[in-house]
Amino acid sequence: MLKIKSLPNLISESKIVRTLVKKYLKSYQVKNLLKISGGTLQTLRANGTLKFTRIGHIIYYNYEDIMQLLEVSPKKSKRQ
């Protein structure tokens, strides 16, 4: 049973988990955010444009690195 005194600890741990989730994104999240295909994401990894960390079979990307990539080269619309 959950005790009332442990509630502040749970709230604190929840904040830490949410911070970590925002800091690192999985491949599908990056593809959705950048509106790119899996092949394009692979190319960005292969040519060193986008840094990543692999833990087991899952690849994680730092949110700040993705934001920097967007600032450097915003995607141009094909309709221009």
N, C-alpha and C positions, 0 to 999 in steps of 0.2 A: 504494500500500500504506500502511496506517495504521501510523504509528510509535508506539512506546510513549510517547515524551515528549509527544505531542499528546493523550494520553488525558485528563489533567487539564483541558485546554481543552474537550474534548468534554463532559466531565461538567459543567463550569461552564456551558457553553452550554445544555445540556439542562435544568439547573435554571432558567435564565432563561426558556426557552420554557415550561416547566411553570408558572412563576409568571404569565406573561402569559396563558396559557390559563385559569388560575383567575381572573384578574382581569377578563377580558372574556368575555361569553357571547354566543352567536348567538341569534337569535329562537327557533329550535326548542328550545334549551336552556332559555330563559326560560319558554316555554310549558309545558314539562314540569315545571320546578321549581315554577311557580306554579299549575299545573293549570288553565290558562286557554286559550281559543281564540285563533286568530290575530286575529279581530275585536276581542276584548277587549284584546289586546296593542296593536293599532292605536289603540284608544281611549285607552289609557294614554299612548301617545306623543303623540297629538293634543292631549289636554287638559293635557299637561305634567306628569303625575303621575310618569312614568318617563323619565328622561333617556336619550338614546341618541346614538351616533355612527354615521354612515353612511360607509363607505369603499367606493366603487364601488357595487355593488348589494347589498352585505351590511351589515346593521345589527348593531351591537354594543352591548351593555349592560354597564355597570359592575356587577360582582358586589356591591360594597358598597352601591350604590344600591338594588339589588333587596332586599338584606337589610334596609336601612332601611325600605323600603316594607312588608316583612313585619312589622317591629316596630310601625310606625304603625297599620296596619290589617290584622290577621290575618284570613284568610278564615274566615267563619263557616260552619259546616255547615248544610245545608238541613234536616237532620233535627232541629234544636233545637225 
